[in-house]
Amino acid sequence: MSAELHTLGVAELGRALAARSVSSVEATQAFLARAKADTHGAFLVVDEDAAIAAAKAADAKRAAGAEGSDHPLLGVPIAH
């Protein structure tokens, strides 16, 4: 998968995650790196530990085929 994950739309990233061409951890790390580099003050708080933990959980859920593992947004990093 391209190193330019931030250029993908949400649906496209969801499809890449479902196809396992990228993991949620990889995508989350890429977005965290961009958040760290932010110079516009777009983020008040970035909780890296929680974000990586959620990404690992999403990857594990998908790998196990657990209920909800086919959700199109499973593992897509979000800022809120």
All heavy atoms as TSV, in Angstrom:
chain	resi	resn	atom	element	x	y	z
A	1	MET	N	N	0.850	-1.182	0.000
A	1	MET	CA	C	0.000	0.000	0.000
A	1	MET	C	C	0.886	1.233	0.000
A	1	MET	O	O	1.952	1.250	0.586
A	1	MET	CB	C	-0.907	-0.050	1.227
A	1	MET	CG	C	-1.697	1.196	1.499
A	1	MET	SD	S	-3.383	1.479	0.917
A	1	MET	CE	C	-3.689	0.512	-0.464
A	2	SER	N	N	0.400	2.249	-0.613
A	2	SER	CA	C	1.109	3.514	-0.709
A	2	SER	C	C	1.376	4.115	0.664
A	2	SER	O	O	0.599	3.966	1.593
A	2	SER	CB	C	0.271	4.492	-1.537
A	2	SER	OG	O	0.754	5.807	-1.413
A	3	ALA	N	N	2.488	4.819	0.767
A	3	ALA	CA	C	2.800	5.526	2.006
A	3	ALA	C	C	1.900	6.748	2.173
A	3	ALA	O	O	1.907	7.376	3.214
A	3	ALA	CB	C	4.269	5.947	2.007
A	4	GLU	N	N	1.111	7.082	1.169
A	4	GLU	CA	C	0.256	8.266	1.190
A	4	GLU	C	C	-1.176	7.894	1.589
A	4	GLU	O	O	-2.131	8.211	0.895
A	4	GLU	CB	C	0.281	8.942	-0.181
A	4	GLU	CG	C	1.660	9.355	-0.646
A	4	GLU	CD	C	2.301	10.409	0.246
A	4	GLU	OE1	O	1.589	11.313	0.721
A	4	GLU	OE2	O	3.505	10.311	0.477
A	5	LEU	N	N	-1.316	7.228	2.712
A	5	LEU	CA	C	-2.635	6.778	3.155
A	5	LEU	C	C	-3.591	7.941	3.376
A	5	LEU	O	O	-4.803	7.787	3.218
A	5	LEU	CB	C	-2.509	5.955	4.432
A	5	LEU	CG	C	-1.818	4.606	4.278
A	5	LEU	CD1	C	-1.590	3.971	5.636
A	5	LEU	CD2	C	-2.629	3.690	3.389
A	6	HIS	N	N	-3.062	9.100	3.725
A	6	HIS	CA	C	-3.926	10.256	3.994
A	6	HIS	C	C	-4.647	10.750	2.744
A	6	HIS	O	O	-5.587	11.533	2.849
A	6	HIS	CB	C	-3.123	11.393	4.625
A	6	HIS	CG	C	-2.140	12.010	3.695
A	6	HIS	ND1	N	-0.910	11.449	3.456
A	6	HIS	CD2	C	-2.206	13.121	2.936
A	6	HIS	CE1	C	-0.259	12.198	2.593
A	6	HIS	NE2	N	-1.029	13.222	2.261
A	7	THR	N	N	-4.222	10.309	1.579
A	7	THR	CA	C	-4.882	10.743	0.349
A	7	THR	C	C	-6.100	9.891	0.010
A	7	THR	O	O	-6.870	10.248	-0.871
A	7	THR	CB	C	-3.912	10.723	-0.847
A	7	THR	OG1	O	-3.514	9.376	-1.108
A	7	THR	CG2	C	-2.691	11.588	-0.569
A	8	LEU	N	N	-6.277	8.774	0.719
A	8	LEU	CA	C	-7.410	7.897	0.451
A	8	LEU	C	C	-8.668	8.445	1.099
A	8	LEU	O	O	-8.623	9.001	2.198
A	8	LEU	CB	C	-7.143	6.491	1.013
A	8	LEU	CG	C	-5.940	5.735	0.479
A	8	LEU	CD1	C	-5.826	4.389	1.175
A	8	LEU	CD2	C	-6.014	5.571	-1.021
A	9	GLY	N	N	-9.776	8.259	0.452
A	9	GLY	CA	C	-11.059	8.582	1.064
A	9	GLY	C	C	-11.401	7.523	2.104
A	9	GLY	O	O	-10.768	6.463	2.164
A	10	VAL	N	N	-12.403	7.784	2.914
A	10	VAL	CA	C	-12.788	6.856	3.974
A	10	VAL	C	C	-13.182	5.500	3.387
A	10	VAL	O	O	-12.749	4.455	3.876
A	10	VAL	CB	C	-13.939	7.447	4.820
A	10	VAL	CG1	C	-14.482	6.425	5.790
A	10	VAL	CG2	C	-13.468	8.684	5.557
A	11	ALA	N	N	-14.002	5.503	2.351
A	11	ALA	CA	C	-14.445	4.240	1.749
A	11	ALA	C	C	-13.265	3.480	1.150
A	11	ALA	O	O	-13.171	2.258	1.295
A	11	ALA	CB	C	-15.507	4.503	0.689
A	12	GLU	N	N	-12.381	4.196	0.491
A	12	GLU	CA	C	-11.214	3.551	-0.117
A	12	GLU	C	C	-10.306	2.951	0.952
A	12	GLU	O	O	-9.814	1.830	0.807
A	12	GLU	CB	C	-10.451	4.560	-0.973
A	12	GLU	CG	C	-9.391	3.934	-1.842
A	12	GLU	CD	C	-8.729	4.940	-2.782
A	12	GLU	OE1	O	-9.027	6.143	-2.696
A	12	GLU	OE2	O	-7.905	4.501	-3.588
A	13	LEU	N	N	-10.092	3.667	2.043
A	13	LEU	CA	C	-9.281	3.133	3.136
A	13	LEU	C	C	-9.976	1.935	3.760
A	13	LEU	O	O	-9.328	0.929	4.069
A	13	LEU	CB	C	-9.000	4.208	4.188
A	13	LEU	CG	C	-8.154	3.761	5.379
A	13	LEU	CD1	C	-6.829	3.150	4.939
A	13	LEU	CD2	C	-7.907	4.939	6.318
A	14	GLY	N	N	-11.286	2.003	3.914
A	14	GLY	CA	C	-12.040	0.860	4.438
A	14	GLY	C	C	-11.877	-0.374	3.570
A	14	GLY	O	O	-11.709	-1.486	4.084
A	15	ARG	N	N	-11.901	-0.189	2.254
A	15	ARG	CA	C	-11.701	-1.322	1.343
A	15	ARG	C	C	-10.285	-1.876	1.444
A	15	ARG	O	O	-10.077	-3.087	1.405
A	15	ARG	CB	C	-12.013	-0.909	-0.094
A	15	ARG	CG	C	-13.499	-0.746	-0.364
A	15	ARG	CD	C	-13.808	-0.578	-1.846
A	15	ARG	NE	N	-13.240	0.643	-2.407
A	15	ARG	CZ	C	-13.850	1.823	-2.400
A	15	ARG	NH1	N	-15.033	1.954	-1.843
A	15	ARG	NH2	N	-13.267	2.874	-2.950
A	16	ALA	N	N	-9.297	-0.995	1.594
A	16	ALA	CA	C	-7.904	-1.444	1.745
A	16	ALA	C	C	-7.731	-2.239	3.036
A	16	ALA	O	O	-7.024	-3.245	3.066
A	16	ALA	CB	C	-6.956	-0.244	1.719
A	17	LEU	N	N	-8.398	-1.801	4.097
A	17	LEU	CA	C	-8.342	-2.537	5.359
A	17	LEU	C	C	-9.010	-3.903	5.211
A	17	LEU	O	O	-8.480	-4.912	5.672
A	17	LEU	CB	C	-9.011	-1.729	6.477
A	17	LEU	CG	C	-8.247	-0.491	6.942
A	17	LEU	CD1	C	-9.160	0.427	7.744
A	17	LEU	CD2	C	-7.032	-0.881	7.754
A	18	ALA	N	N	-10.165	-3.933	4.558
A	18	ALA	CA	C	-10.883	-5.196	4.368
A	18	ALA	C	C	-10.073	-6.170	3.518
A	18	ALA	O	O	-10.085	-7.373	3.763
A	18	ALA	CB	C	-12.243	-4.934	3.729
A	19	ALA	N	N	-9.358	-5.637	2.541
A	19	ALA	CA	C	-8.523	-6.473	1.668
A	19	ALA	C	C	-7.199	-6.844	2.335
A	19	ALA	O	O	-6.417	-7.613	1.783
A	19	ALA	CB	C	-8.259	-5.747	0.356
A	20	ARG	N	N	-6.957	-6.238	3.487
A	20	ARG	CA	C	-5.730	-6.450	4.255
A	20	ARG	C	C	-4.471	-6.041	3.501
A	20	ARG	O	O	-3.400	-6.594	3.710
A	20	ARG	CB	C	-5.644	-7.887	4.752
A	20	ARG	CG	C	-6.795	-8.211	5.685
A	20	ARG	CD	C	-6.670	-9.528	6.334
A	20	ARG	NE	N	-7.846	-9.725	7.190
A	20	ARG	CZ	C	-8.247	-10.885	7.608
A	20	ARG	NH1	N	-7.573	-11.962	7.288
A	20	ARG	NH2	N	-9.308	-10.981	8.368
A	21	SER	N	N	-4.625	-5.044	2.633
A	21	SER	CA	C	-3.446	-4.477	1.974
A	21	SER	C	C	-2.778	-3.457	2.882
A	21	SER	O	O	-1.652	-3.032	2.622
A	21	SER	CB	C	-3.804	-3.869	0.616
A	21	SER	OG	O	-4.789	-2.881	0.754
A	22	VAL	N	N	-3.456	-3.103	3.946
A	22	VAL	CA	C	-2.911	-2.238	5.002
A	22	VAL	C	C	-3.618	-2.631	6.291
A	22	VAL	O	O	-4.769	-3.075	6.264
A	22	VAL	CB	C	-3.113	-0.738	4.677
A	22	VAL	CG1	C	-4.564	-0.367	4.648
A	22	VAL	CG2	C	-2.349	0.141	5.641
A	23	SER	N	N	-2.931	-2.531	7.398
A	23	SER	CA	C	-3.568	-2.825	8.687
A	23	SER	C	C	-4.056	-1.530	9.316
A	23	SER	O	O	-3.610	-0.435	8.955
A	23	SER	CB	C	-2.583	-3.515	9.626
A	23	SER	OG	O	-1.594	-2.610	10.074
A	24	SER	N	N	-4.945	-1.670	10.264
A	24	SER	CA	C	-5.423	-0.494	10.983
A	24	SER	C	C	-4.277	0.153	11.760
A	24	SER	O	O	-4.202	1.379	11.849
A	24	SER	CB	C	-6.562	-0.865	11.923
A	24	SER	OG	O	-7.046	0.282	12.578
A	25	VAL	N	N	-3.381	-0.666	12.298
A	25	VAL	CA	C	-2.232	-0.117	13.022
A	25	VAL	C	C	-1.376	0.725	12.081
A	25	VAL	O	O	-0.963	1.837	12.424
A	25	VAL	CB	C	-1.404	-1.231	13.698
A	25	VAL	CG1	C	-0.087	-0.687	14.235
A	25	VAL	CG2	C	-2.203	-1.878	14.824
A	26	GLU	N	N	-1.115	0.221	10.876
A	26	GLU	CA	C	-0.312	0.985	9.909
A	26	GLU	C	C	-0.998	2.297	9.548
A	26	GLU	O	O	-0.350	3.350	9.502
A	26	GLU	CB	C	-0.078	0.168	8.631
A	26	GLU	CG	C	0.819	-1.029	8.825
A	26	GLU	CD	C	0.815	-1.945	7.619
A	26	GLU	OE1	O	-0.274	-2.227	7.066
A	26	GLU	OE2	O	1.924	-2.382	7.234
A	27	ALA	N	N	-2.303	2.227	9.281
A	27	ALA	CA	C	-3.044	3.432	8.914
A	27	ALA	C	C	-3.047	4.428	10.079
A	27	ALA	O	O	-2.816	5.620	9.884
A	27	ALA	CB	C	-4.469	3.073	8.513
A	28	THR	N	N	-3.271	3.924	11.279
A	28	THR	CA	C	-3.310	4.790	12.453
A	28	THR	C	C	-1.958	5.446	12.684
A	28	THR	O	O	-1.886	6.647	12.965
A	28	THR	CB	C	-3.765	3.992	13.688
A	28	THR	OG1	O	-5.082	3.478	13.427
A	28	THR	CG2	C	-3.793	4.857	14.933
A	29	GLN	N	N	-0.889	4.693	12.555
A	29	GLN	CA	C	0.451	5.265	12.715
A	29	GLN	C	C	0.706	6.359	11.680
A	29	GLN	O	O	1.286	7.406	12.004
A	29	GLN	CB	C	1.514	4.172	12.616
A	29	GLN	CG	C	1.533	3.267	13.818
A	29	GLN	CD	C	2.425	2.049	13.642
A	29	GLN	OE1	O	2.685	1.589	12.535
A	29	GLN	NE2	N	2.887	1.519	14.765
A	30	ALA	N	N	0.247	6.142	10.457
A	30	ALA	CA	C	0.434	7.150	9.408
A	30	ALA	C	C	-0.330	8.434	9.746
A	30	ALA	O	O	0.197	9.544	9.595
A	30	ALA	CB	C	-0.019	6.596	8.058
A	31	PHE	N	N	-1.566	8.282	10.220
A	31	PHE	CA	C	-2.354	9.463	10.567
A	31	PHE	C	C	-1.829	10.146	11.822
A	31	PHE	O	O	-1.864	11.368	11.923
A	31	PHE	CB	C	-3.833	9.099	10.702
A	31	PHE	CG	C	-4.517	8.950	9.372
A	31	PHE	CD1	C	-4.611	7.716	8.750
A	31	PHE	CD2	C	-5.049	10.051	8.727
A	31	PHE	CE1	C	-5.223	7.569	7.513
A	31	PHE	CE2	C	-5.664	9.929	7.483
A	31	PHE	CZ	C	-5.750	8.683	6.878
A	32	LEU	N	N	-1.333	9.368	12.772
A	32	LEU	CA	C	-0.735	9.964	13.967
A	32	LEU	C	C	0.500	10.787	13.605
A	32	LEU	O	O	0.715	11.863	14.164
A	32	LEU	CB	C	-0.369	8.883	14.985
A	32	LEU	CG	C	-1.528	8.288	15.772
A	32	LEU	CD1	C	-1.063	7.060	16.556
A	32	LEU	CD2	C	-2.150	9.314	16.699
A	33	ALA	N	N	1.294	10.288	12.674
A	33	ALA	CA	C	2.484	11.026	12.239
A	33	ALA	C	C	2.081	12.365	11.634
A	33	ALA	O	O	2.718	13.397	11.892
A	33	ALA	CB	C	3.285	10.198	11.237
A	34	ARG	N	N	1.008	12.370	10.863
A	34	ARG	CA	C	0.533	13.633	10.280
A	34	ARG	C	C	-0.017	14.561	11.359
A	34	ARG	O	O	0.176	15.770	11.295
A	34	ARG	CB	C	-0.501	13.370	9.197
A	34	ARG	CG	C	0.159	12.748	7.958
A	34	ARG	CD	C	-0.781	12.640	6.807
A	34	ARG	NE	N	-1.353	13.899	6.383
A	34	ARG	CZ	C	-0.794	14.778	5.566
A	34	ARG	NH1	N	0.410	14.559	5.088
A	34	ARG	NH2	N	-1.420	15.883	5.217
A	35	ALA	N	N	-0.711	13.984	12.342
A	35	ALA	CA	C	-1.248	14.820	13.422
A	35	ALA	C	C	-0.114	15.457	14.219
A	35	ALA	O	O	-0.204	16.627	14.600
A	35	ALA	CB	C	-2.138	13.982	14.336
A	36	LYS	N	N	0.952	14.706	14.455
A	36	LYS	CA	C	2.106	15.245	15.181
A	36	LYS	C	C	2.754	16.391	14.422
A	36	LYS	O	O	3.286	17.321	15.018
A	36	LYS	CB	C	3.158	14.159	15.389
A	36	LYS	CG	C	2.899	13.237	16.512
A	36	LYS	CD	C	4.097	12.298	16.626
A	36	LYS	CE	C	3.941	11.253	17.648
A	36	LYS	NZ	N	5.082	10.326	17.685
A	37	ALA	N	N	2.742	16.292	13.099
A	37	ALA	CA	C	3.384	17.298	12.257
A	37	ALA	C	C	2.496	18.521	12.018
A	37	ALA	O	O	2.934	19.493	11.400
A	37	ALA	CB	C	3.778	16.677	10.913
A	38	ASP	N	N	1.259	18.489	12.534
A	38	ASP	CA	C	0.311	19.580	12.337
A	38	ASP	C	C	0.871	20.898	12.873
A	38	ASP	O	O	1.350	20.971	13.995
A	38	ASP	CB	C	-1.001	19.255	13.046
A	38	ASP	CG	C	-1.949	20.435	13.062
A	38	ASP	OD1	O	-2.256	20.953	11.975
A	38	ASP	OD2	O	-2.350	20.854	14.160
A	39	THR	N	N	0.814	21.914	12.057
A	39	THR	CA	C	1.279	23.242	12.477
A	39	THR	C	C	0.128	24.248	12.541
A	39	THR	O	O	0.356	25.433	12.746
A	39	THR	CB	C	2.354	23.781	11.505
A	39	THR	OG1	O	1.783	23.863	10.195
A	39	THR	CG2	C	3.583	22.898	11.505
A	40	HIS	N	N	-1.097	23.762	12.356
A	40	HIS	CA	C	-2.264	24.652	12.319
A	40	HIS	C	C	-3.091	24.602	13.592
A	40	HIS	O	O	-4.118	25.278	13.679
A	40	HIS	CB	C	-3.159	24.295	11.126
A	40	HIS	CG	C	-2.442	24.367	9.820
A	40	HIS	ND1	N	-2.039	25.541	9.247
A	40	HIS	CD2	C	-2.021	23.386	8.994
A	40	HIS	CE1	C	-1.423	25.290	8.113
A	40	HIS	NE2	N	-1.388	23.988	7.944
A	41	GLY	N	N	-2.685	23.795	14.557
A	41	GLY	CA	C	-3.458	23.685	15.792
A	41	GLY	C	C	-4.778	22.975	15.613
A	41	GLY	O	O	-5.736	23.254	16.316
A	42	ALA	N	N	-4.828	22.036	14.671
A	42	ALA	CA	C	-6.073	21.339	14.373
A	42	ALA	C	C	-6.477	20.351	15.460
A	42	ALA	O	O	-7.643	19.982	15.552
A	42	ALA	CB	C	-5.947	20.602	13.041
A	43	PHE	N	N	-5.531	19.923	16.277
A	43	PHE	CA	C	-5.811	18.922	17.307
A	43	PHE	C	C	-5.504	19.497	18.679
A	43	PHE	O	O	-4.410	19.984	18.923
A	43	PHE	CB	C	-4.948	17.666	17.081
A	43	PHE	CG	C	-5.160	17.048	15.730
A	43	PHE	CD1	C	-4.287	17.320	14.684
A	43	PHE	CD2	C	-6.229	16.204	15.497
A	43	PHE	CE1	C	-4.480	16.759	13.428
A	43	PHE	CE2	C	-6.436	15.637	14.256
A	43	PHE	CZ	C	-5.553	15.916	13.216
A	44	LEU	N	N	-6.463	19.397	19.581
A	44	LEU	CA	C	-6.234	19.839	20.952
A	44	LEU	C	C	-5.452	18.779	21.726
A	44	LEU	O	O	-4.543	19.090	22.490
A	44	LEU	CB	C	-7.557	20.109	21.660
A	44	LEU	CG	C	-8.397	21.245	21.095
A	44	LEU	CD1	C	-9.737	21.325	21.808
A	44	LEU	CD2	C	-7.640	22.566	21.216
A	45	VAL	N	N	-5.845	17.517	21.526
A	45	VAL	CA	C	-5.213	16.388	22.210
A	45	VAL	C	C	-5.116	15.240	21.217
A	45	VAL	O	O	-6.056	14.991	20.468
A	45	VAL	CB	C	-6.063	15.926	23.421
A	45	VAL	CG1	C	-5.470	14.688	24.058
A	45	VAL	CG2	C	-6.208	17.039	24.435
A	46	VAL	N	N	-3.990	14.555	21.224
A	46	VAL	CA	C	-3.817	13.346	20.426
A	46	VAL	C	C	-3.417	12.246	21.399
A	46	VAL	O	O	-2.357	12.314	22.020
A	46	VAL	CB	C	-2.741	13.533	19.331
A	46	VAL	CG1	C	-2.528	12.235	18.578
A	46	VAL	CG2	C	-3.137	14.656	18.380
A	47	ASP	N	N	-4.264	11.247	21.545
A	47	ASP	CA	C	-4.013	10.134	22.458
A	47	ASP	C	C	-3.485	8.951	21.659
A	47	ASP	O	O	-4.247	8.083	21.214
A	47	ASP	CB	C	-5.293	9.771	23.214
A	47	ASP	CG	C	-5.065	8.763	24.315
A	47	ASP	OD1	O	-4.009	8.093	24.334
A	47	ASP	OD2	O	-5.955	8.627	25.171
A	48	GLU	N	N	-2.179	8.933	21.467
A	48	GLU	CA	C	-1.551	7.894	20.650
A	48	GLU	C	C	-1.796	6.499	21.202
A	48	GLU	O	O	-2.078	5.567	20.437
A	48	GLU	CB	C	-0.054	8.142	20.537
A	48	GLU	CG	C	0.296	9.367	19.731
A	48	GLU	CD	C	1.799	9.548	19.598
A	48	GLU	OE1	O	2.468	8.613	19.116
A	48	GLU	OE2	O	2.293	10.611	20.007
A	49	ASP	N	N	-1.671	6.346	22.514
A	49	ASP	CA	C	-1.841	5.020	23.115
A	49	ASP	C	C	-3.237	4.469	22.857
A	49	ASP	O	O	-3.391	3.300	22.481
A	49	ASP	CB	C	-1.560	5.065	24.616
A	49	ASP	CG	C	-0.104	5.359	24.936
A	49	ASP	OD1	O	0.777	5.088	24.074
A	49	ASP	OD2	O	0.166	5.854	26.038
A	50	ALA	N	N	-4.255	5.286	23.040
A	50	ALA	CA	C	-5.632	4.840	22.817
A	50	ALA	C	C	-5.877	4.550	21.337
A	50	ALA	O	O	-6.567	3.583	20.993
A	50	ALA	CB	C	-6.616	5.879	23.322
A	51	ALA	N	N	-5.309	5.381	20.474
A	51	ALA	CA	C	-5.490	5.178	19.038
A	51	ALA	C	C	-4.860	3.861	18.583
A	51	ALA	O	O	-5.484	3.086	17.840
A	51	ALA	CB	C	-4.889	6.348	18.262
A	52	ILE	N	N	-3.648	3.584	19.043
A	52	ILE	CA	C	-2.974	2.334	18.667
A	52	ILE	C	C	-3.698	1.142	19.274
A	52	ILE	O	O	-3.858	0.098	18.620
A	52	ILE	CB	C	-1.484	2.365	19.074
A	52	ILE	CG1	C	-0.733	3.435	18.266
A	52	ILE	CG2	C	-0.837	1.001	18.895
A	52	ILE	CD1	C	-0.696	3.204	16.761
A	53	ALA	N	N	-4.169	1.269	20.511
A	53	ALA	CA	C	-4.914	0.176	21.141
A	53	ALA	C	C	-6.193	-0.137	20.358
A	53	ALA	O	O	-6.528	-1.311	20.133
A	53	ALA	CB	C	-5.251	0.520	22.586
A	54	ALA	N	N	-6.901	0.898	19.917
A	54	ALA	CA	C	-8.120	0.698	19.134
A	54	ALA	C	C	-7.792	0.062	17.787
A	54	ALA	O	O	-8.533	-0.806	17.304
A	54	ALA	CB	C	-8.845	2.020	18.943
A	55	ALA	N	N	-6.694	0.469	17.175
A	55	ALA	CA	C	-6.281	-0.099	15.896
A	55	ALA	C	C	-5.924	-1.572	16.050
A	55	ALA	O	O	-6.307	-2.409	15.221
A	55	ALA	CB	C	-5.103	0.681	15.332
A	56	LYS	N	N	-5.203	-1.908	17.106
A	56	LYS	CA	C	-4.848	-3.318	17.360
A	56	LYS	C	C	-6.110	-4.150	17.574
A	56	LYS	O	O	-6.216	-5.275	17.076
A	56	LYS	CB	C	-3.928	-3.430	18.571
A	56	LYS	CG	C	-2.514	-2.973	18.295
A	56	LYS	CD	C	-1.647	-3.088	19.539
A	56	LYS	CE	C	-0.224	-2.640	19.263
A	56	LYS	NZ	N	0.625	-2.698	20.470
A	57	ALA	N	N	-7.064	-3.602	18.305
A	57	ALA	CA	C	-8.321	-4.317	18.547
A	57	ALA	C	C	-9.083	-4.536	17.237
A	57	ALA	O	O	-9.647	-5.616	17.011
A	57	ALA	CB	C	-9.176	-3.550	19.546
A	58	ALA	N	N	-9.102	-3.537	16.386
A	58	ALA	CA	C	-9.782	-3.668	15.093
A	58	ALA	C	C	-9.099	-4.726	14.231
A	58	ALA	O	O	-9.768	-5.553	13.604
A	58	ALA	CB	C	-9.810	-2.327	14.367
A	59	ASP	N	N	-7.772	-4.703	14.203
A	59	ASP	CA	C	-7.037	-5.712	13.422
A	59	ASP	C	C	-7.303	-7.117	13.959
A	59	ASP	O	O	-7.494	-8.060	13.182
A	59	ASP	CB	C	-5.534	-5.413	13.434
A	59	ASP	CG	C	-5.147	-4.241	12.546
A	59	ASP	OD1	O	-5.933	-3.867	11.648
A	59	ASP	OD2	O	-4.044	-3.700	12.754
A	60	ALA	N	N	-7.335	-7.269	15.276
A	60	ALA	CA	C	-7.584	-8.581	15.884
A	60	ALA	C	C	-9.008	-9.051	15.583
A	60	ALA	O	O	-9.226	-10.233	15.276
A	60	ALA	CB	C	-7.355	-8.513	17.392
A	61	LYS	N	N	-9.964	-8.133	15.653
A	61	LYS	CA	C	-11.357	-8.474	15.365
A	61	LYS	C	C	-11.496	-8.940	13.923
A	61	LYS	O	O	-12.157	-9.941	13.645
A	61	LYS	CB	C	-12.249	-7.259	15.625
A	61	LYS	CG	C	-13.724	-7.520	15.478
A	61	LYS	CD	C	-14.519	-6.300	15.898
A	61	LYS	CE	C	-15.996	-6.597	15.943
A	61	LYS	NZ	N	-16.757	-5.461	16.484
A	62	ARG	N	N	-10.862	-8.217	13.005
A	62	ARG	CA	C	-10.930	-8.595	11.593
A	62	ARG	C	C	-10.262	-9.951	11.373
A	62	ARG	O	O	-10.791	-10.819	10.673
A	62	ARG	CB	C	-10.276	-7.529	10.719
A	62	ARG	CG	C	-10.499	-7.774	9.223
A	62	ARG	CD	C	-9.883	-6.697	8.363
A	62	ARG	NE	N	-10.323	-5.351	8.652
A	62	ARG	CZ	C	-11.480	-4.815	8.260
A	62	ARG	NH1	N	-12.341	-5.517	7.593
A	62	ARG	NH2	N	-11.764	-3.560	8.546
A	63	ALA	N	N	-9.106	-10.164	11.991
A	63	ALA	CA	C	-8.366	-11.424	11.817
A	63	ALA	C	C	-9.158	-12.614	12.367
A	63	ALA	O	O	-9.105	-13.712	11.801
A	63	ALA	CB	C	-7.014	-11.327	12.511
A	64	ALA	N	N	-9.897	-12.401	13.454
A	64	ALA	CA	C	-10.671	-13.475	14.069
A	64	ALA	C	C	-11.992	-13.731	13.355
A	64	ALA	O	O	-12.654	-14.734	13.611
A	64	ALA	CB	C	-10.936	-13.148	15.539
A	65	GLY	N	N	-12.387	-12.807	12.494
A	65	GLY	CA	C	-13.673	-12.938	11.822
A	65	GLY	C	C	-14.841	-12.769	12.776
A	65	GLY	O	O	-15.919	-13.302	12.555
A	66	ALA	N	N	-14.611	-12.013	13.843
A	66	ALA	CA	C	-15.630	-11.800	14.866
A	66	ALA	C	C	-16.814	-11.017	14.299
A	66	ALA	O	O	-16.711	-10.376	13.244
A	66	ALA	CB	C	-15.028	-11.049	16.044
A	67	GLU	N	N	-17.920	-11.073	15.038
A	67	GLU	CA	C	-19.101	-10.330	14.623
A	67	GLU	C	C	-18.738	-8.853	14.432
A	67	GLU	O	O	-18.072	-8.254	15.277
A	67	GLU	CB	C	-20.198	-10.439	15.684
A	67	GLU	CG	C	-21.481	-9.765	15.270
A	67	GLU	CD	C	-22.594	-9.938	16.284
A	67	GLU	OE1	O	-22.500	-10.822	17.148
A	67	GLU	OE2	O	-23.556	-9.167	16.201
A	68	GLY	N	N	-19.144	-8.301	13.314
A	68	GLY	CA	C	-18.845	-6.910	13.008
A	68	GLY	C	C	-17.523	-6.725	12.277
A	68	GLY	O	O	-17.176	-5.615	11.892
A	69	SER	N	N	-16.798	-7.814	12.060
A	69	SER	CA	C	-15.488	-7.685	11.411
A	69	SER	C	C	-15.599	-7.324	9.932
A	69	SER	O	O	-14.606	-6.959	9.312
A	69	SER	CB	C	-14.674	-8.975	11.555
A	69	SER	OG	O	-15.304	-10.050	10.875
A	70	ASP	N	N	-16.810	-7.384	9.407
A	70	ASP	CA	C	-17.013	-7.010	8.004
A	70	ASP	C	C	-17.563	-5.582	7.862
A	70	ASP	O	O	-17.888	-5.151	6.759
A	70	ASP	CB	C	-17.943	-8.003	7.321
A	70	ASP	CG	C	-19.315	-8.088	7.986
A	70	ASP	OD1	O	-19.468	-7.604	9.122
A	70	ASP	OD2	O	-20.228	-8.664	7.363
A	71	HIS	N	N	-17.636	-4.854	8.969
A	71	HIS	CA	C	-18.135	-3.478	8.898
A	71	HIS	C	C	-17.184	-2.659	8.032
A	71	HIS	O	O	-15.960	-2.735	8.193
A	71	HIS	CB	C	-18.233	-2.862	10.297
A	71	HIS	CG	C	-18.979	-1.571	10.300
A	71	HIS	ND1	N	-18.425	-0.395	9.842
A	71	HIS	CD2	C	-20.239	-1.280	10.673
A	71	HIS	CE1	C	-19.315	0.572	9.935
A	71	HIS	NE2	N	-20.420	0.063	10.448
A	72	PRO	N	N	-17.709	-1.883	7.091
A	72	PRO	CA	C	-16.844	-1.165	6.142
A	72	PRO	C	C	-15.928	-0.113	6.768
A	72	PRO	O	O	-14.934	0.269	6.164
A	72	PRO	CB	C	-17.816	-0.517	5.162
A	72	PRO	CG	C	-19.139	-0.514	5.854
A	72	PRO	CD	C	-19.127	-1.670	6.814
A	73	LEU	N	N	-16.236	0.324	7.994
A	73	LEU	CA	C	-15.392	1.333	8.629
A	73	LEU	C	C	-14.533	0.777	9.760
A	73	LEU	O	O	-13.822	1.535	10.419
A	73	LEU	CB	C	-16.251	2.485	9.156
A	73	LEU	CG	C	-17.027	3.257	8.096
A	73	LEU	CD1	C	-17.842	4.375	8.735
A	73	LEU	CD2	C	-16.094	3.813	7.040
A	74	LEU	N	N	-14.571	-0.541	9.965
A	74	LEU	CA	C	-13.776	-1.145	11.026
A	74	LEU	C	C	-12.298	-0.840	10.811
A	74	LEU	O	O	-11.734	-1.170	9.778
A	74	LEU	CB	C	-13.990	-2.659	11.089
A	74	LEU	CG	C	-13.139	-3.373	12.156
A	74	LEU	CD1	C	-13.571	-2.950	13.557
A	74	LEU	CD2	C	-13.232	-4.875	11.992
A	75	GLY	N	N	-11.674	-0.196	11.772
A	75	GLY	CA	C	-10.251	0.081	11.718
A	75	GLY	C	C	-9.866	1.386	11.060
A	75	GLY	O	O	-8.698	1.744	11.040
A	76	VAL	N	N	-10.844	2.106	10.512
A	76	VAL	CA	C	-10.542	3.394	9.888
A	76	VAL	C	C	-10.307	4.410	11.009
A	76	VAL	O	O	-11.189	4.636	11.837
A	76	VAL	CB	C	-11.691	3.874	8.973
A	76	VAL	CG1	C	-11.426	5.285	8.458
A	76	VAL	CG2	C	-11.885	2.904	7.803
A	77	PRO	N	N	-9.118	5.009	11.051
A	77	PRO	CA	C	-8.845	5.997	12.113
A	77	PRO	C	C	-9.712	7.251	11.931
A	77	PRO	O	O	-9.934	7.692	10.805
A	77	PRO	CB	C	-7.370	6.353	11.913
A	77	PRO	CG	C	-6.822	5.357	10.957
A	77	PRO	CD	C	-7.964	4.803	10.191
A	78	ILE	N	N	-10.193	7.778	13.045
A	78	ILE	CA	C	-10.979	9.009	13.002
A	78	ILE	C	C	-10.460	9.984	14.058
A	78	ILE	O	O	-9.845	9.575	15.035
A	78	ILE	CB	C	-12.480	8.756	13.230
A	78	ILE	CG1	C	-12.716	8.133	14.613
A	78	ILE	CG2	C	-13.068	7.899	12.144
A	78	ILE	CD1	C	-14.163	8.153	15.044
A	79	ALA	N	N	-10.708	11.230	13.830
A	79	ALA	CA	C	-10.408	12.268	14.818
A	79	ALA	C	C	-11.759	12.809	15.291
A	79	ALA	O	O	-12.656	13.039	14.491
A	79	ALA	CB	C	-9.581	13.376	14.201
A	80	HIS	N	N	-11.889	12.963	16.582
A	80	HIS	CA	C	-13.156	13.508	17.103
A	80	HIS	C	C	-12.891	14.303	18.348
A	80	HIS	O	O	-11.852	14.335	18.896
A	80	HIS	CB	C	-14.187	12.417	17.356
A	80	HIS	CG	C	-13.728	11.316	18.247
A	80	HIS	ND1	N	-13.885	11.347	19.595
A	80	HIS	CD2	C	-13.084	10.151	17.957
A	80	HIS	CE1	C	-13.392	10.231	20.117
A	80	HIS	NE2	N	-12.881	9.495	19.148
